[in-house]
Amino acid sequence: MSMFHSLNISSSGLTTQRLKMDVVSANIANATTTRGRFVNGEWVPYRRKMVEVQPQGTAPFSKYLNSEMNVNGVKVTKISEDKTPFRPVYDPTHPDANNEGYVMMPNVDITKEMVDLMSVSRAYEANVTAFNVGKNIAIKALDIGK
C-alpha cells in the first residue's frame, strides 16, 4: 500500500459527495418545474434524480479484509430517476392544469432533499477530515527524515 492510498480513498469520497450535492441541489431547484422534459408531444414534470454509489472493486468485504483492506475508494455507478408518481395539485389557474384543474408536480420532497443534503454535507466533511489527517501523517513522516 502506498503512502498516498488513504488520500486517494478520501479524494474519491470527496468527488462522490460533491456530485451528490449537485444532484440534490438540482432536485431542490426543480421542485416546482412542471415542464421538465418533452416526451411524446407533451411536457412531463421534472423527476427526482438519485445517485447510486458502490465501492471501487467488486470483491466481497471478507476478501478485502483478508487482503489488508485493499479498497480503492468509491465510485458513482449511475444517476437514476425516482419512479414514484407525480403529485397532483389542484390549481385550475396554472397553465399546465388538466381539464379537472389538477397540475402534476414533480416527485421531489423538499424535506427529504434537505435531509439528504445534510447527510451528504456531513460525509463530505468527514472525507475532508480524513484527507487532512492522511496529509498530516505524510508530513510528519517526512519531518522524521530531517
Secondary structure, 3 states (H helix, E strand, C coil): CCCCHHHHHHHHHHHHHHHHHHHHHHHHHCCCCCCCEEECCEEECCCCEEEEEEECCCCCHHHHHHCCCCCCCEEEEEEEECCCCCEEEECCCCCCCCCCCEEEECCCCHHHHHHHHHHHHHHHHHHHHHHHHHHHHHHHHHHHCC
